[in-house]
Amino acid sequence: MAMQRLGVKASDCLMIGDRPDTDIIGAQKLGIKTALVRTGRLAPGVALPLSMQEPDWDVNSLPELQRLFSW
């Protein structure tokens, strides 16, 4: 709904979330790039569920993610 309201495509979006079972998987199903921030259900160093596709970025904090996107 947000993409439709903003008039953007999935390929123009990035989902940043801390819940792999909802935030990441849901975005991946829509074709949105994903960044898992390990501040929620999945702590740093904990393996992703085997059934889950890897996120595009997997970081331990929002500042770490911000550094990746700072040019």
MODELLER restraints for C-alpha pairs under 7 A, 6 or more apart:
rsr = mdl.restraints
at = mdl.atoms
rsr.add(forms.Gaussian(group=physical.xy_distance, feature=features.Distance(at['CA:3:A'], at['CA:9:A']), mean=6.46, stdev=0.5))
rsr.add(forms.Gaussian(group=physical.xy_distance, feature=features.Distance(at['CA:10:A'], at['CA:30:A']), mean=6.73, stdev=0.5))
rsr.add(forms.Gaussian(group=physical.xy_distance, feature=features.Distance(at['CA:10:A'], at['CA:31:A']), mean=5.78, stdev=0.5))
rsr.add(forms.Gaussian(group=physical.xy_distance, feature=features.Distance(at['CA:10:A'], at['CA:32:A']), mean=4.93, stdev=0.5))
rsr.add(forms.Gaussian(group=physical.xy_distance, feature=features.Distance(at['CA:11:A'], at['CA:31:A']), mean=6.72, stdev=0.5))
rsr.add(forms.Gaussian(group=physical.xy_distance, feature=features.Distance(at['CA:11:A'], at['CA:32:A']), mean=5.83, stdev=0.5))
rsr.add(forms.Gaussian(group=physical.xy_distance, feature=features.Distance(at['CA:13:A'], at['CA:32:A']), mean=5.81, stdev=0.5))
rsr.add(forms.Gaussian(group=physical.xy_distance, feature=features.Distance(at['CA:13:A'], at['CA:33:A']), mean=6.56, stdev=0.5))
rsr.add(forms.Gaussian(group=physical.xy_distance, feature=features.Distance(at['CA:14:A'], at['CA:32:A']), mean=5.97, stdev=0.5))
rsr.add(forms.Gaussian(group=physical.xy_distance, feature=features.Distance(at['CA:14:A'], at['CA:33:A']), mean=4.96, stdev=0.5))
rsr.add(forms.Gaussian(group=physical.xy_distance, feature=features.Distance(at['CA:14:A'], at['CA:34:A']), mean=5.60, stdev=0.5))
rsr.add(forms.Gaussian(group=physical.xy_distance, feature=features.Distance(at['CA:15:A'], at['CA:27:A']), mean=6.35, stdev=0.5))
rsr.add(forms.Gaussian(group=physical.xy_distance, feature=features.Distance(at['CA:15:A'], at['CA:32:A']), mean=6.67, stdev=0.5))
rsr.add(forms.Gaussian(group=physical.xy_distance, feature=features.Distance(at['CA:15:A'], at['CA:33:A']), mean=6.30, stdev=0.5))
rsr.add(forms.Gaussian(group=physical.xy_distance, feature=features.Distance(at['CA:15:A'], at['CA:34:A']), mean=4.84, stdev=0.5))
rsr.add(forms.Gaussian(group=physical.xy_distance, feature=features.Distance(at['CA:15:A'], at['CA:35:A']), mean=6.18, stdev=0.5))
rsr.add(forms.Gaussian(group=physical.xy_distance, feature=features.Distance(at['CA:16:A'], at['CA:34:A']), mean=6.04, stdev=0.5))
rsr.add(forms.Gaussian(group=physical.xy_distance, feature=features.Distance(at['CA:16:A'], at['CA:35:A']), mean=4.79, stdev=0.5))
rsr.add(forms.Gaussian(group=physical.xy_distance, feature=features.Distance(at['CA:16:A'], at['CA:36:A']), mean=6.12, stdev=0.5))
rsr.add(forms.Gaussian(group=physical.xy_distance, feature=features.Distance(at['CA:17:A'], at['CA:23:A']), mean=5.30, stdev=0.5))
rsr.add(forms.Gaussian(group=physical.xy_distance, feature=features.Distance(at['CA:17:A'], at['CA:24:A']), mean=6.51, stdev=0.5))
rsr.add(forms.Gaussian(group=physical.xy_distance, feature=features.Distance(at['CA:17:A'], at['CA:35:A']), mean=6.45, stdev=0.5))
rsr.add(forms.Gaussian(group=physical.xy_distance, feature=features.Distance(at['CA:17:A'], at['CA:36:A']), mean=5.37, stdev=0.5))
rsr.add(forms.Gaussian(group=physical.xy_distance, feature=features.Distance(at['CA:17:A'], at['CA:37:A']), mean=5.93, stdev=0.5))
rsr.add(forms.Gaussian(group=physical.xy_distance, feature=features.Distance(at['CA:18:A'], at['CA:36:A']), mean=5.56, stdev=0.5))
rsr.add(forms.Gaussian(group=physical.xy_distance, feature=features.Distance(at['CA:18:A'], at['CA:37:A']), mean=4.91, stdev=0.5))
rsr.add(forms.Gaussian(group=physical.xy_distance, feature=features.Distance(at['CA:18:A'], at['CA:38:A']), mean=5.70, stdev=0.5))
rsr.add(forms.Gaussian(group=physical.xy_distance, feature=features.Distance(at['CA:18:A'], at['CA:39:A']), mean=5.99, stdev=0.5))
rsr.add(forms.Gaussian(group=physical.xy_distance, feature=features.Distance(at['CA:18:A'], at['CA:40:A']), mean=4.93, stdev=0.5))
rsr.add(forms.Gaussian(group=physical.xy_distance, feature=features.Distance(at['CA:18:A'], at['CA:41:A']), mean=6.66, stdev=0.5))
rsr.add(forms.Gaussian(group=physical.xy_distance, feature=features.Distance(at['CA:19:A'], at['CA:40:A']), mean=6.29, stdev=0.5))
rsr.add(forms.Gaussian(group=physical.xy_distance, feature=features.Distance(at['CA:19:A'], at['CA:41:A']), mean=5.84, stdev=0.5))
rsr.add(forms.Gaussian(group=physical.xy_distance, feature=features.Distance(at['CA:20:A'], at['CA:36:A']), mean=6.92, stdev=0.5))
rsr.add(forms.Gaussian(group=physical.xy_distance, feature=features.Distance(at['CA:24:A'], at['CA:34:A']), mean=6.02, stdev=0.5))
rsr.add(forms.Gaussian(group=physical.xy_distance, feature=features.Distance(at['CA:24:A'], at['CA:36:A']), mean=6.83, stdev=0.5))
rsr.add(forms.Gaussian(group=physical.xy_distance, feature=features.Distance(at['CA:24:A'], at['CA:55:A']), mean=6.89, stdev=0.5))
rsr.add(forms.Gaussian(group=physical.xy_distance, feature=features.Distance(at['CA:27:A'], at['CA:34:A']), mean=6.78, stdev=0.5))
rsr.add(forms.Gaussian(group=physical.xy_distance, feature=features.Distance(at['CA:28:A'], at['CA:34:A']), mean=6.94, stdev=0.5))
rsr.add(forms.Gaussian(group=physical.xy_distance, feature=features.Distance(at['CA:33:A'], at['CA:56:A']), mean=6.12, stdev=0.5))
rsr.add(forms.Gaussian(group=physical.xy_distance, feature=features.Distance(at['CA:34:A'], at['CA:55:A']), mean=5.25, stdev=0.5))
rsr.add(forms.Gaussian(group=physical.xy_distance, feature=features.Distance(at['CA:34:A'], at['CA:56:A']), mean=5.25, stdev=0.5))
rsr.add(forms.Gaussian(group=physical.xy_distance, feature=features.Distance(at['CA:34:A'], at['CA:57:A']), mean=6.43, stdev=0.5))
rsr.add(forms.Gaussian(group=physical.xy_distance, feature=features.Distance(at['CA:35:A'], at['CA:55:A']), mean=5.88, stdev=0.5))
rsr.add(forms.Gaussian(group=physical.xy_distance, feature=features.Distance(at['CA:35:A'], at['CA:56:A']), mean=5.90, stdev=0.5))
rsr.add(forms.Gaussian(group=physical.xy_distance, feature=features.Distance(at['CA:35:A'], at['CA:57:A']), mean=4.52, stdev=0.5))
rsr.add(forms.Gaussian(group=physical.xy_distance, feature=features.Distance(at['CA:35:A'], at['CA:58:A']), mean=5.77, stdev=0.5))
rsr.add(forms.Gaussian(group=physical.xy_distance, feature=features.Distance(at['CA:36:A'], at['CA:55:A']), mean=6.33, stdev=0.5))
rsr.add(forms.Gaussian(group=physical.xy_distance, feature=features.Distance(at['CA:36:A'], at['CA:57:A']), mean=6.22, stdev=0.5))
rsr.add(forms.Gaussian(group=physical.xy_distance, feature=features.Distance(at['CA:36:A'], at['CA:58:A']), mean=4.85, stdev=0.5))
rsr.add(forms.Gaussian(group=physical.xy_distance, feature=features.Distance(at['CA:36:A'], at['CA:59:A']), mean=6.20, stdev=0.5))
rsr.add(forms.Gaussian(group=physical.xy_distance, feature=features.Distance(at['CA:37:A'], at['CA:58:A']), mean=6.27, stdev=0.5))
rsr.add(forms.Gaussian(group=physical.xy_distance, feature=features.Distance(at['CA:37:A'], at['CA:59:A']), mean=5.07, stdev=0.5))
rsr.add(forms.Gaussian(group=physical.xy_distance, feature=features.Distance(at['CA:37:A'], at['CA:60:A']), mean=5.46, stdev=0.5))
rsr.add(forms.Gaussian(group=physical.xy_distance, feature=features.Distance(at['CA:37:A'], at['CA:61:A']), mean=5.61, stdev=0.5))
rsr.add(forms.Gaussian(group=physical.xy_distance, feature=features.Distance(at['CA:37:A'], at['CA:62:A']), mean=6.62, stdev=0.5))
rsr.add(forms.Gaussian(group=physical.xy_distance, feature=features.Distance(at['CA:38:A'], at['CA:44:A']), mean=5.65, stdev=0.5))
rsr.add(forms.Gaussian(group=physical.xy_distance, feature=features.Distance(at['CA:38:A'], at['CA:59:A']), mean=6.22, stdev=0.5))
rsr.add(forms.Gaussian(group=physical.xy_distance, feature=features.Distance(at['CA:38:A'], at['CA:60:A']), mean=4.73, stdev=0.5))
rsr.add(forms.Gaussian(group=physical.xy_distance, feature=features.Distance(at['CA:38:A'], at['CA:61:A']), mean=6.43, stdev=0.5))
rsr.add(forms.Gaussian(group=physical.xy_distance, feature=features.Distance(at['CA:39:A'], at['CA:60:A']), mean=6.63, stdev=0.5))
rsr.add(forms.Gaussian(group=physical.xy_distance, feature=features.Distance(at['CA:39:A'], at['CA:61:A']), mean=6.56, stdev=0.5))
rsr.add(forms.Gaussian(group=physical.xy_distance, feature=features.Distance(at['CA:44:A'], at['CA:60:A']), mean=5.91, stdev=0.5))
rsr.add(forms.Gaussian(group=physical.xy_distance, feature=features.Distance(at['CA:59:A'], at['CA:65:A']), mean=6.24, stdev=0.5))
